[in-house]
Amino acid sequence: MAGSYRHVKAFVTQDIPLYHNLVMKHIPGADPELVLLNHYYEELDRIPLSHMTRTDINSLLAELGFYKKAQADDEVPDEFRFSPAKDSPFKEHHTRSAPANSDLPEETPPEKVSPHKDL
């Protein structure tokens, strides 16, 4: 089992600094796992990592849509700013258009929109 943790340790020390929106939280005595959260920090899933190699973990993160920089200090392109989330709650702010399911005209400023349909 110690060999498996060696892979996870290599991933933590060498790869995590390259990933955007990936944070390592060390919990002494706990088995390593990837905890996926949504935009509201609600837990979506837990994936055990102790049986995985460094390559397996990197492949998993790529499959999940995490953006990996070439160098830790590289800029993150705008299109990956909210990755791995595909539907950012902030995307309307960046595109300046109404959500597709909205019955509001596009020119309605967000500050004039009531969140209550019954008002």
C-alpha positions, 0 to 999 in steps of 0.5 A, spaced: 500 500 500 505 504 501 507 504 493 500 507 492 501 513 496 507 514 493 504 516 487 498 520 490 504 524 494 507 525 487 501 528 484 500 532 490 507 535 490 508 536 482 501 536 479 496 540 484 500 546 483 498 546 475 491 545 476 486 550 476 480 550 481 483 544 485 485 545 492 489 540 496 486 539 503 491 535 508 487 531 513 492 527 517 490 519 517 485 520 512 485 516 505 486 520 499 480 522 495 478 527 490 472 531 493 468 534 487 464 540 489 459 545 486 459 552 485 455 552 492 461 548 495 456 542 496 459 535 495 457 532 489 462 526 489 468 522 493 473 518 489 478 514 492 485 515 490 489 511 494 489 505 489 490 510 483 497 512 480 499 519 478 497 518 471 491 515 473 489 521 477 491 526 471 487 522 466 481 522 471 482 530 472 482 531 464 476 527 463 472 531 469 474 537 465 479 540 470 484 545 466 492 543 467 497 549 466 504 547 463 507 551 468 504 553 475 504 561 474 501 560 467 495 564 466 488 561 465 484 562 459 478 565 460 474 559 457 477 555 463 476 560 468 470 556 471 472 549 469 471 544 470 464 546 471 460 547 464 454 551 467 457 557 471 452 561 475 456 567 473 456 566 465 450 571 464 455 576 467 460 574 462 456 573 456 451 579 457 445 575 455 439 573 458 439 565 460 435 561 455 430 559 459 428 566 461 422 569 459 425 576 460 428 580 454 435 580 453 435 588 454 432 587 461 438 589 466 439 584 472 438 589 477 431 590 475 429 583 475 425 580 481 427 573 483 420 572 485 415 570 479 409 572 483 411 579 484 
